[in-house]
């Protein structure tokens, strides 16, 4: 008798083992059905089935592209994003490209134009339309199309990449705002009264990225060694409707840093350890008040229910702080930039700064962070001698 479990619909128990059904595409394009066993639990069989069917669908789509030489540009881009591009990139990149593809390119692509007939002239017209969305739209859309058409060429669906000869668009230069000495004092004094003070000084005194701050847990701090270990980050991701390419939800997920250099152990000043202890006490009170409704995941930065805060929430708080105190609008990235500049002013070698920031390449550090703060204000002494000294005394009370 075949036994099934409702929770795992594709798993069944037969001949003393758990199994799942299989599909195999034959050379004549017919499908051969079978089964695979040897699984100890229904959950294992179900998981294996999902992996199997994902690979089968990928092969079916590839066969469709090879057989159907009349595939449209739009259908190819949809297939490319889900089955090729998304399989080889990090979730943050997927998030960005999904916006470019679904929000800019696809709504402007002719439904009937075939992939093999896509010309440079057609793509120039398409990019001209898309470039009007925002400053970076032209550059990012051309970049996305170039990668997709390069893959189409590799798959021998087209002979040449028509994007190569299209009009180029300048890559918008990121303008990073930082604060001078007096502005920094005002900002930190105001931040000290808010519930986000710990997150803000982690950005300024440790140079952590937004996702790294929001992904920190209490166990990442070593009070004896006075260190914090960066080993995960909160990133943006998308969820698509099952069986379709339709995006139904943008969400946040935890993942490892995208490179080994992103995993690092940093020394932290006393004020951060003091604030971590205060945050722990505050969350403990919240646990007691919320009871079973609190999802304890050990995050240092969490909502009332214990779940991590949203990815936009820290920058939103910083923007409000700046607006209320008449300061230039900065972001978490700006705090990270200020941290790097402090190190540079103190003569820390570029390679060391790169390691502290978790950069994969020293070139990244050179390009984005080693700029002189506007007006030549030296904020190093202020942060290390005045504010930190003041805060250490404040924290010891």
Secondary structure, 3 states (H helix, E strand, C coil): CCEEECCEEEEEEECCEEEEEEEEECCCCCEEEEEEEEECCHHHHHHHHHHHHHHHHHHHHHHHHHHCCCCEHHHHHHHHHHHHHHHCCCHHHHHHHHHHHHHHHHHHCCCCCEHHHCCHHHHHHHHHHHCCCCCCHHHHHHHHHHHHHHHHHHCCCCCCCHHHHCCCCCCCCCCCCCCCHHHHHHHHHHHCCCCCHHHHHHHHHHCCCHHHHHCCEHHHEECCCCEEEECCEEEEEEEECCCCCCEEEEEEEEECCCCHHHCEEEECCHHHHHHHHHHHHHHHHHHHHHHHHCCCCCECCECCCCCECCCCHHHHHHHHHHHHCCCCCCCHHHHHHHHHHHHHHCCCCHHHHHHHHCCCCHHHHHHHCCCCCHHHCCCHHHHHHHHHHHHHHHHCC
